[in-house]
Amino acid sequence: MFYDIDNGMVSLRIKAQPAASRNEFCEIYGDEAIKIRIKAPAVEGAANKELVKFLSKSFKVAKSDVVFKTGQNSKIKIVQFPLTEQFEAWAASMQSER
């Protein structure tokens, strides 16, 4: 599973692809992560900032609530943020696509 929910917090494993044409969720990468394309290049943390902005907008959480647990300098990352109805709906739609 590419995410865990514990005590009202979501831990999401991400395979980031920087310098894409647009920000978007892609397919599940293996069974361990969700691939996300990010517009910003992987230079001086620009892709991480864009990723935080994309996740906060997608799941209706504050940017300050999106925290990197691991992988800030890696393509495979784990980010944590509060559980929202938007995330639950998105996770259910991802499971139904499989």
C-alpha positions as CSV (number, residue, x, y, z in Angstrom):
1,M,0.0,0.0,0.0
2,F,1.4,3.4,-0.9
3,Y,-0.2,5.2,2.1
4,D,-0.8,4.6,5.8
5,I,-3.3,6.3,8.1
6,D,-2.5,6.5,11.8
7,N,-4.0,8.8,14.4
8,G,-5.6,11.1,11.9
9,M,-2.4,11.5,9.9
10,V,-1.6,10.2,6.4
11,S,1.8,9.0,5.4
12,L,2.1,9.0,1.6
13,R,4.9,7.3,-0.3
14,I,5.7,9.3,-3.5
15,K,7.8,8.7,-6.5
16,A,8.4,12.2,-7.7
17,Q,9.1,13.1,-11.3
18,P,10.3,16.7,-11.6
19,A,10.4,18.9,-14.7
20,A,7.1,17.5,-16.1
21,S,4.8,19.4,-18.3
22,R,2.2,19.7,-15.5
23,N,1.5,18.7,-11.9
24,E,-0.5,15.5,-11.8
25,F,-1.0,12.2,-10.0
26,C,0.0,9.2,-12.2
27,E,-0.1,5.5,-11.7
28,I,0.9,3.5,-8.6
29,Y,4.6,2.9,-8.8
30,G,5.2,-0.8,-8.0
31,D,3.0,-1.3,-5.0
32,E,5.0,1.0,-2.7
33,A,4.4,4.5,-4.0
34,I,2.2,6.8,-6.1
35,K,4.0,8.5,-9.0
36,I,3.5,12.3,-9.1
37,R,4.7,14.5,-11.9
38,I,5.8,18.0,-10.8
39,K,6.3,21.0,-13.1
40,A,9.3,22.5,-11.2
41,P,12.8,21.2,-11.8
42,A,14.8,19.4,-9.1
43,V,16.9,22.4,-8.4
44,E,17.4,24.1,-5.0
45,G,14.2,22.4,-3.6
46,A,11.9,23.9,-6.2
47,A,10.3,20.5,-7.0
48,N,9.7,19.8,-3.2
49,K,8.1,23.2,-2.8
50,E,5.8,22.6,-5.8
51,L,5.0,19.1,-4.5
52,V,3.9,20.6,-1.1
53,K,1.8,23.2,-2.9
54,F,0.2,20.5,-5.2
55,L,-0.6,18.2,-2.3
56,S,-2.0,20.9,-0.1
57,K,-4.3,22.1,-2.9
58,S,-5.3,18.5,-3.8
59,F,-6.2,17.4,-0.3
60,K,-7.3,20.7,1.2
61,V,-4.6,21.0,3.9
62,A,-2.4,23.9,4.8
63,K,1.1,23.9,3.1
64,S,2.6,24.0,6.6
65,D,0.8,20.8,7.5
66,V,2.6,18.8,4.7
67,V,5.8,17.5,6.2
68,F,8.6,15.5,4.7
69,K,9.3,12.4,6.8
70,T,12.0,11.0,4.5
71,G,13.5,11.4,1.1
72,Q,13.7,15.2,0.8
73,N,16.7,14.8,-1.5
74,S,15.5,11.6,-3.1
75,K,13.0,10.7,-5.8
76,I,11.2,8.4,-3.4
77,K,9.7,10.4,-0.5
78,I,7.4,10.0,2.4
79,V,5.2,13.0,3.3
80,Q,2.8,13.3,6.2
81,F,-0.3,15.5,6.5
82,P,-3.7,15.4,8.3
83,L,-6.4,13.1,7.0
84,T,-9.1,14.9,5.1
85,E,-12.3,13.9,3.3
86,Q,-10.6,14.9,0.0
87,F,-7.8,12.4,0.6
88,E,-10.2,9.6,1.6
89,A,-12.2,10.2,-1.7
90,W,-9.0,10.2,-3.7
91,A,-7.6,7.1,-2.0
92,A,-10.9,5.3,-2.7
93,S,-10.8,6.3,-6.4
94,M,-7.2,5.1,-6.7
95,Q,-8.1,1.7,-5.2
96,S,-11.0,1.3,-7.6
97,E,-8.7,1.9,-10.6
98,R,-6.5,-1.0,-9.6
